Amino acid sequence: MIVKKFIPQEFAANNYLLYDDHRKEAILVDCAGCNQALFDFIDKNGLSVEYILITHAHFDHVGGLKEFKSKYPDVRVLMSEADKILYDNLSMQCDLFGQKRVEPIRIDEFINDGKEIDFVSTKIKTIATPGHSKGSVCYLIEDNLFSGDTLFFEEIGRCDLPGGSFDEIKNSIKEKLFKLDENIKVFTGHGDNTTIKHEKINNAYFGKNAIYS
């Protein structure tokens, strides 16, 4: 499996294209924008995108859905059911940040904790990690974790937006993510990649060497 990162200029929310170069099957994690770069790469490499997996329903992670689905109508969009209210209020989110309104599209399947998604010869496991939003999830495939805005490089996602909770994100990280294999690579929703081991030591909030408590 190959992972290719795409980063739109505005808000710099990472999009990850996971693909198998032999079978030409692909999955997109989050759809923040920068769609033309994605379209060019997908078409140039002859890839077939089966799913878009949404880590959470903040506008900067779903802003490219309508355009992407228009070009590839057969792709299925999956998102946590717990973020449905947040997704239904995309316009209000955009107004809050002074951004152009994002028009929501139909979600093909609402998913919950533990949902497994077939991809090539393996499965992607859904891990519910509320805290940044009620429906925040991470996706684990082999030794790769796509953490959305739950866990960042030496940081965590903000908890002061509607549906956010510091207590919940603390539980999600310490009781779920930090109990995963330490060698797992973490592909974050913003910024640089990290590992579970690095965060267990260096995370500013919950690591062994935390500077906030």
Secondary structure, DSSP 8 states (H G I E B T S, - for coil): -EEEEE--SSTTB-EEEEE-TTT-EEEEE---S-HHHHHHHHHHTT-EEEEEE-S---HHHHTTHHHHHHHSTT-EEEEEGGGHHHHHTHHHHHHHTT---------SEEE-TT-EEEETTEEEEEEE-TTSSTT-EEEEETTEEEEETTEETTEE----STT--HHHHHHHHHHTGGGS-TT-EEEESBS--EEHHHHHHH-TTTSTT-S--
